[in-house]
Amino acid sequence: MDLEQAQKLWQPDPGWLNTATYGLPPDPAWTALQDVQADWRAGRVSFEGWGESVGRSRSALARLFGVDPADVAIGSTASQLLAPVAAALPAGATVVVPEEEFTSNLFPWLVQEERGVRVRTVPLAGLVDAIDGGTDLVAFSLVQSSDGTVAPYETIVAAARAHGALVAVDATQAAGWLPFDAGLADVVAVAAYKWLMAPRGAAFAYLAPALRERLRPDAAGWYAGRDPQSSYYGPPLRLADDARRFDISPAWFSYVGAAPALELLAEIGLPAVHAHDVALANRFLTGLGRAPGDSAIVVVEVPDAQEKLARAGVRAAVRAGRVRAAFHLYTTEDDVDLALTALSG
């Protein structure tokens, strides 16, 4: 299915430019959610069918990430999936993080300071130069939530590897529109309710095999078992041998909605989504007299932006007069032009 055909599977009201806050479900995801809730309400089915959506979601996410599904763990939030990595850092370890990093990839490291882990924050532009022989882990968002800046992923990874440091990436604002090789990093976490267009409550992490050897699955329960269906009661400990040992019991309905959305993205292909999203972002920027960029998230400062956009029915994030607009595969040129007309008024 190409992108033009796929766009017919969304039903947004005109003017939705806020995928950086949450994404919109395609029709197959929306229908699956309605069906599963009807079954839940009536008690018509057992839960096993709902659980099948987890495997589908994991496989589709792995395809988007370019990794083996066996190296993907599921959870509910990015910070929860990063927590085992933070807990495994030795006392005295140093973590380098951008100073404006979203807290899902900052607080997990900061809470370890009480046992001697040091967190050093630097400007994103200086992150590569800040990595040195005393760095144990580098943590950063692939795309910054605040302004859409795309981090120099491969350059940061190369600098970390040169000094023997681990790499932890939050891809929440990237996965779903920006093609990248997750396998270059040690851990890549993503909350799926934005660009992956899943219900909130679905999240994933690529965990490199070598990294997993250092980690302890402190949140292990039945779903982390080698065979979850035989892991309900009693010892011995019998965890999965792959990344599933870091799974938490899934929020079923979140994954019922996630599976069709991720499978659709994988079918369309991220290069096509990337080209579409960035082209619309640049249409928006050039329409306001700004230089084009390389991100699907852009920030501009326009006087009275909140009032102007609200009057036109455009939904974007506005903070202190700065407009953060986000463009995804269901966004159209008409949506962009509606926002441009509003902001130019």
Protein Blocks (a to p, Z undefined) as FASTA:
>chain_A
ZZklmmmmpccdehiaclkmoccddfklmmmmmmmmmmmmnopacfklmmmmmmmmmmmm
mmmnopafklpccdfbfklmmmmmmmmpcghiacdddfkbcfklmmmmmmmmmnopacdd
ddfklmmmmpcfklfbdcddfbafklopacdfklmmmmmmmnopacdddfklmgopagcd
fklpmbdcddfklmnopaehiacddddfklmmmpccfkgcfklpmblmlmmgocdddddf
blmlmpccddfklmmmmmmmmmmmmmnopklmmmmmmmmmmmmmmmnopacdfbfbdcdd
dehklmmmmmnopacddeehiacddddfkbcfklmmmmmmmmmZZ
